[in-house]
Amino acid sequence: MIELGRALCMDVLICKPSPRCSAAAPASRQQRRRSGGRAFEEGPTRTESVAEAAAHRGGRFAAGLFGSRCFWACWALPKIDIGRRPLSAKKVFCPSLLHFRCSLLCWRLPGSAAHQPAMKRFFQPVLKDGSPAKKRPAGAATSDCVDGPAPTAADAGGDGPPGEEPRRFVTWNANSLLLRMKSDWPAFCQFVARVDPDVICVQEVRMPAAGSKGAPKNPSELKDDTTSSREEKQTVLRALSSSPFKDYRVWWSLSDSKYAGTAVFMKKKFEPKKVSFNLDRTSSKHDADGRVIIVEFESFLLLNTYAPNNGWKEEENSFQRRRKWDKRMLEFVQQVNKPLIWCGDLNVSHDEIDVSHPDFFSDAKLNGYIPPNKEDCGQPGFTLAERQRFGNILSQGKLVDAYRYLHKEKDMECGFSWSGNPVGKYRGKRMRIDYFVVSEGLKDRIVSCEMHGHGIELEGFYGSDHCPVSLELSKEAAEAPESKSSG
């Protein structure tokens, strides 16, 4: 049976050009003969093989194809004249396909080991996310959030020294991370590769938590119980499986719907002590709408937050929601027992220097509505009440605005993290509402804190209305001038 299969395969694999196609007889290609009152190009005789028919029509190239490709060459033939009866290409397809199947059979026969590795890739089992199955090392973290003890650097494939902690950070409000992955991901990946952050904090992920309708949700996992959600999850996993994000692991804190949500991407070589998702660090629950992720290291806490927008109207309860949030933040910064790095979209511009047009934002109204309290008037994020509460959080928590610590002057080109729509009344109107805020004990370690977007055309925003902001710390605190002089 094996020899028979190989014999059938060889009939297709050993194809020679028809003498009619050789350079020695070019004139024969122009010959015509009549059959059934219609004219056809000269075709093969009854003794010619299918491969020779392909050679007659397609020349040496078609005749030299392997048997597994011969039927494609024959399919391209409009008509083939065998004897006196013309046959359509579809009728020649079947015997060629038979030869193709025979060649596949022989390819898998014992003794054809040279071909087997090439064929095996077509028979690999496919995982649910659409990628080929691969063996995972024992203890390897999954692609989704890992809630609980982090793997060691060796388990995660990291090569950092024991006890090493992150020093380079990026925060970015993606304004729907899924949309960014579909349209602006290559450019953002180039930015990440260039800046090479140890940690990336993302806000406004806008991807729903796992769990079917009416059932409890799992904010640490991406939803995948419907066709559309599975496709969206595959898009996310594919984006995170390529460089540079394949070197990061991710924690999610997601809302029940496509709203709010945060994420933390951290290089696998780092090992946090604990990851929590609530300002009450003793609680195992996620904060409402997935607005908080806290990563604890040996020497500091990293807090990633997406603060709720203040809104325009008192009666919509948005003012109360923001007041409650600010109160919780004040309590948190007063109780932390380690140096703090607080980053994210804080939805507030502290001073007039932090907005491009102070008068415009102070006088902004929605449909002519004026709140009853003067402190609540103006653009959400620039009302007097919000600015005062934020200033109180900084002073009571002994915190320093890292960007303003380094950049004392107003920068109309690169000094803002949010920009209004380039079309309409908000064109050119910009605010700095994305921050890195650090404990006073860390301020001497600040090497740089930069906005990576500029201009009113949203260059460097990667499709969002916010640009990334970066922070870099030195390995050790700079030596104070007093200690230098005393030494």
Buried (B, 14 or more C-beta within 10 A) or exposed (E): EEEEBBEBBBBBBEBEBBEBBEEEEEEBEEEEEEBEEEEBBBBBBEEBBBBBBBBBBBBEEBBBBEBBBBBBBBBEBEBBBBEEEBBEBEEBBEBBBEBBBBBBBBBEBEEBEEBEEEEEEEEEEEEEBEEEEEEEEEEBBEBBBBBEEBBEBEBBBBEBEEEBBBBBBBBBBBBBBBBBBEEBBEEBBEBBEEBEBBBBBBBBBBBBBBBEEEEEBBBBBBBBEEEEBBEBBBBBBBBBEEEBBEBBBBBBBBBBBBBBBBBBBBBBBBBBEEBBBBBBBEEEEBBBBBBBBBBBBEEBBBBBBBBBBBBBEBEEEBBEBBBEBBEBBBBBBEEBEEBBBBBBBBBBBBBBBBBBBBEBBBEBEEEEEEBEEEBBBBBBBBBBBBBEBBEEBBEEBEBBBBBBBEBEEBEEEBBBBBBBEEEEEBEBBBBBBBBBBBBEBBBBBBEEBBBBBBBBEBEBBBBBBBBBBBBBBEEEEEEEEEEEEEE
